[in-house]
Protein backbone atom coordinates (compact mmCIF):
# COMPACT_ATOMS: atom_id res chain seq x y z
CA UNK A 1 0.00 0.00 0.00
CA UNK A 2 1.68 3.22 -1.14
CA UNK A 3 1.50 6.13 1.30
CA UNK A 4 1.45 9.39 -0.63
CA UNK A 5 1.91 11.62 2.38
CA UNK A 6 2.95 10.84 5.94
CA UNK A 7 2.78 13.36 8.76
CA UNK A 8 5.07 13.15 11.77
CA UNK A 9 5.17 15.19 14.94
CA UNK A 10 8.63 14.56 16.28
CA UNK A 11 9.26 10.85 15.81
CA UNK A 12 5.56 9.95 16.05
CA UNK A 13 3.54 9.16 12.91
CA UNK A 14 0.27 11.07 13.31
CA UNK A 15 -1.41 10.55 9.93
CA UNK A 16 -0.91 9.20 6.45
CA UNK A 17 -2.74 9.29 3.15
CA UNK A 18 -2.58 5.91 1.48
CA UNK A 19 -4.64 3.48 -0.60
CA UNK A 20 -7.29 3.29 2.12
CA UNK A 21 -8.04 6.90 1.20
CA UNK A 22 -7.37 7.31 -2.54
CA UNK A 23 -9.08 4.00 -3.40
CA UNK A 24 -11.91 4.46 -0.88
CA UNK A 25 -15.52 3.63 -1.71
CA UNK A 26 -16.97 4.97 1.57
CA UNK A 27 -17.74 8.71 1.97
CA UNK A 28 -15.77 9.64 5.12
CA UNK A 29 -12.10 10.67 5.13
CA UNK A 30 -10.09 11.17 8.31
CA UNK A 31 -6.52 11.34 7.01
CA UNK A 32 -4.15 14.26 6.45
CA UNK A 33 -5.38 15.08 2.91
CA UNK A 34 -8.61 16.46 4.33
CA UNK A 35 -10.65 14.56 1.77
CA UNK A 36 -8.92 15.92 -1.36
CA UNK A 37 -7.58 12.48 -2.32
CA UNK A 38 -10.53 10.48 -1.06
CA UNK A 39 -11.67 8.00 -3.69
CA UNK A 40 -9.95 9.77 -6.60
CA UNK A 41 -7.53 6.96 -7.50
CA UNK A 42 -3.75 6.84 -7.35
CA UNK A 43 -2.86 9.07 -10.31
CA UNK A 44 -5.09 11.99 -9.29
CA UNK A 45 -4.03 11.62 -5.64
CA UNK A 46 -0.35 11.83 -6.65
CA UNK A 47 -0.99 15.07 -8.53
CA UNK A 48 -3.03 16.53 -5.66
CA UNK A 49 -0.39 15.66 -3.08
CA UNK A 50 2.49 17.12 -5.08
CA UNK A 51 0.58 20.40 -5.46
CA UNK A 52 -0.90 20.78 -2.01
CA UNK A 53 1.03 18.81 0.63
CA UNK A 54 1.95 21.85 2.76
CA UNK A 55 -1.65 23.09 2.82
CA UNK A 56 -2.94 19.61 3.69
CA UNK A 57 -0.53 19.37 6.62
CA UNK A 58 -1.29 22.85 7.96
CA UNK A 59 -5.04 22.27 7.71
CA UNK A 60 -4.77 18.84 9.35
CA UNK A 61 -2.73 20.25 12.25
CA UNK A 62 -5.28 23.04 12.77
CA UNK A 63 -8.19 20.56 12.74
CA UNK A 64 -6.39 18.48 15.38
CA UNK A 65 -5.93 21.56 17.57
CA UNK A 66 -2.15 21.41 17.40
CA UNK A 67 -0.11 24.57 17.83
CA UNK A 68 2.34 24.13 14.98
CA UNK A 69 5.22 26.53 14.47
CA UNK A 70 6.60 24.99 11.31
CA UNK A 71 5.67 22.55 8.58
CA UNK A 72 8.64 21.04 6.78
CA UNK A 73 8.24 19.05 3.60
CA UNK A 74 11.02 16.58 3.05
CA UNK A 75 12.07 15.36 -0.36
CA UNK A 76 9.76 12.65 -1.66
CA UNK A 77 11.06 9.11 -1.27
CA UNK A 78 9.42 6.69 -3.68
CA UNK A 79 6.50 9.07 -4.24
CA UNK A 80 5.84 9.62 -0.51
CA UNK A 81 5.90 13.17 0.84
CA UNK A 82 7.05 13.24 4.43
CA UNK A 83 5.83 16.15 6.53
CA UNK A 84 7.44 17.09 9.83
CA UNK A 85 5.39 19.23 12.23
CA UNK A 86 7.22 21.13 14.92
CA UNK A 87 5.25 22.34 17.95
CA UNK A 88 5.66 25.75 19.60
N, C-alpha and C positions, 0 to 999 in steps of 0.2 A: 504494500500500500504506500504510494508516494505521498509524502507530506509536502505541500507546496509552501507552507509558511509555518514556522514554529516560533513560539513566543516564550522567552525565558525571563524570569525575574531573579537575578543572581544566577545560581546554579539550578534553580527549580523550573522545570517545564510547566507553564501555566495554561497554554492552549496550543492547538495545532489545527491547521486546515488540511484535511487529507481526503481520501476517496470516500469516507463516510459522509463528507459534506458535498463535494463536487459531483458525486454520482447518486446523491440522495433522491429518494422518491417521496419522502415524507416532507411536510411543509415547514417544520421548525428547524432553525439553525441556532446553535449555541457556541460556535467556535469563533476564532479571532477574525474571520473575514466579515463578520456582521451580516451574513446572508448574501453577500455579493457573488460568492462562488457556489451557492447552494443549488445543486441540481443542474448546473450548467454544462457539465462534462469537463474532462481534463483540459482540452485545448483552450477553451474559453477561460477556465479558471487560471491557467498559466498566464494568459495575457492580462487578466484582471490583477493578479498578484504582482506581476512585474510593474504594472502601472501604479498600484495603489497600496503597496505594503505598509508604508509609513502611516498613511491615514488609517488603515485598518487597525494597526497596533495602537495608535493614539486613541481612537474611538473605543476599542476594546478595553483599554486601561481605564478610561473615563467611566464606561459602563460598569466596571468592576469596583469603582470607587477608589482606585489607587491614585495616590499622589505621585506622579511620574515626572521626574526632572528632565529625562533624556530618553529618546528612542534611537537606538543605533541599529542600522541595517548592516548586517555582515554580508560579505560576498556570497552569492548563491553557490551551494555545493550540490551538484547533481539535481538542479532545478528546485532546491529548497531554499527559501529565504529565511534566514535566522534573524530574529529580532531580539535585542537585549534591552530590557526596561531597567532603568536605574531610578530608585526611589529617592525622594528628598531626604 
